[in-house]
Amino acid sequence: MPSSSPIRSTNSDVLGRYYTRADISSFLVEQIDDHNPRRLLDLGAGAGSLSIAAACRWSDLEILTVDIDSGIASSYQEKLGRINFQDSRHLHIHADALSCELPDLLDTIRNPIDTAVCNPPFLIPKWSKGFSEILEDTGFSHCLPLPSSTDAAALFLAQNLRLLGDNSKLAIILPDSLVSSFKYSKFRQHLLTNYEVERVVQLPRGAFYGTDALASIFVIKKTKVVSEFLSIFKLGGDRSLSNRLVISKEHGFERLDYNFHYQRMRSRSSKLSITLSDANVLVSRGSLSTSQSKKIECPVFHTSDIGSECYGQWVDLSHFECPSDFPASSKLIMGAAGDILIARVGRNLEAKVLGVSAGNVVLTDCIYRIRAPEAMRNELLSALSSADGRQWLSSHAYGVAAKHLTKFDLLSFPLSFD
Ligand SMILES: C[S@@+](CC[C@H](N)C(=O)[O-])C[C@H]1O[C@@H](n2cnc3c(N)ncnc32)[C@H](O)[C@@H]1O
């Protein structure tokens, strides 16, 4: 097994072989501005979608590709042949991209690499001793989560930066966890403070074959001259590019996704910026995991029970009623008349909001219960289920596949939009 064989994968493929669609690869290469590449690296090259797009843009490149999958090289050669790329200007190495031997194998000291493109596997690899060296060389060793939960993408990013020469550029696709989750905030801080992140472009779902993982392109320059601001964009499903948002680096430490900052700027300019945490509300998370909920002998209310017909409505949930003499009921978080329920986890959690008009129901831990004073309940349900509220919830949730909304974020929900 390779040293980086996964302990957890975002998807089912053991090597994370989800290839980039050709138009997204060309788009990624177009994001590299003001640069004249000579020697280009593609770690985890797969069938070469990214480096072939680069070869189409810059015809006199030398290309270095590395992949651990021995079966992929022939399809790569064939594609390069189709664009008449000279064999002698392509070197393919069948190796672990996270090996410490790579600088020697690629001869990076005598012949520096000035450009890299990369779409790493979205998985958590089994930790290997050599990873520490890669992280130490690039300064990331003290700002990553526990080894057992560090994404391969963070290691591929560090390895690229380690292999690149000064003033070189890297265009890399990173999963949403690195872009927006709290566990990677120190990682983002180190990246933005020590490297010039020129732009971040949030990609639409469906940018890859075989997965609808959420991800962003980062264009990074390896230089000591780092500016105070960075530009973030969003690519739509119709491939239209949003306007540029300029954010401070400090805001980028928090998150780097377009939707989040777009909403933040809107709420900041909003006349009323009272949030859920300013109001006298109690937010609680349901108590039963999915497996526990299958074992107990009473109905349990889950996100899948919030159908589109219930969205934003006061709904009678008496048919989920938990018997009043049910033994564990006093220890469980229950939804009752007047409560607002909202999904905590799910691909479209922003569309799962309802109010309880009747019933006493046990909740799974995928649901938040919001208990608000009677006078504000209608207004709150309307705000959460308005177009703006829906957009806000969607942009504050994070996750590569299923999205999550933290209680901390939910409490910052603005009670009024302009
Ligand atoms: C998400 S795919 C991307 C492929 C290609 N770059 C693209 O954009 O279509 C990730 C690739 O990384 C390769 N890979 C996974 N783990 C690797 C490792 N430790 N070293 C080298 N390649 C690896 C897989 O075989 C796969 O081809």
The ligand as a Tripos MOL2 file, in Angstrom:
@<TRIPOS>MOLECULE
LIG
   27    29     1     0     0
SMALL
NO_CHARGES

@<TRIPOS>ATOM
      1 C1         -8.8580   14.1570   -7.9740 C.3       1 LIG1
      2 S1         -7.8480   13.1750   -9.0380 S.3       1 LIG1
      3 C2         -7.2520   14.4410  -10.0840 C.3       1 LIG1
      4 C3         -6.6740   13.9760  -11.3480 C.3       1 LIG1
      5 C4         -6.3010   15.0830  -12.3320 C.3       1 LIG1
      6 N1         -5.3010   15.9740  -11.7710 N.3       1 LIG1
      7 C5         -7.5070   15.8860  -12.7130 C.2       1 LIG1
      8 O1         -7.6150   17.0510  -12.3110 O.co2     1 LIG1
      9 O2         -8.3610   15.3520  -13.4220 O.co2     1 LIG1
     10 C6         -6.4940   12.7970   -7.9540 C.3       1 LIG1
     11 C7         -5.3760   12.0070   -8.5760 C.3       1 LIG1
     12 O3         -4.3790   11.8250   -7.5770 O.3       1 LIG1
     13 C8         -3.8480   10.5160   -7.6700 C.3       1 LIG1
     14 N2         -3.2930   10.1850   -6.3490 N.ar      1 LIG1
     15 C9         -3.9430    9.8350   -5.2170 C.ar      1 LIG1
     16 N3         -3.0770    9.6890   -4.2060 N.ar      1 LIG1
     17 C10        -1.8380    9.9440   -4.7070 C.ar      1 LIG1
     18 C11        -0.5360    9.9700   -4.1720 C.ar      1 LIG1
     19 N4         -0.3140    9.7040   -2.8920 N.pl3     1 LIG1
     20 N5          0.4780   10.2750   -4.9840 N.ar      1 LIG1
     21 C12         0.2830   10.5360   -6.2980 C.ar      1 LIG1
     22 N6         -0.9220   10.5370   -6.8640 N.ar      1 LIG1
     23 C13        -1.9720   10.2580   -6.0850 C.ar      1 LIG1
     24 C14        -5.0120    9.6560   -8.1120 C.3       1 LIG1
     25 O4         -4.5590    8.4720   -8.7520 O.3       1 LIG1
     26 C15        -5.7290   10.6230   -9.0660 C.3       1 LIG1
     27 O5         -5.2640   10.4630  -10.3810 O.3       1 LIG1
@<TRIPOS>BOND
     1     1     2 1
     2     2     3 1
     3     2    10 1
     4     3     4 1
     5     4     5 1
     6     5     6 1
     7     5     7 1
     8     7     8 2
     9     7     9 1
    10    10    11 1
    11    11    12 1
    12    11    26 1
    13    12    13 1
    14    13    14 1
    15    13    24 1
    16    14    15 ar
    17    14    23 ar
    18    15    16 ar
    19    16    17 ar
    20    17    18 ar
    21    17    23 ar
    22    18    19 1
    23    18    20 ar
    24    20    21 ar
    25    21    22 ar
    26    22    23 ar
    27    24    25 1
    28    24    26 1
    29    26    27 1
@<TRIPOS>SUBSTRUCTURE
     1 LIG1         1 GROUP 0 **** ****
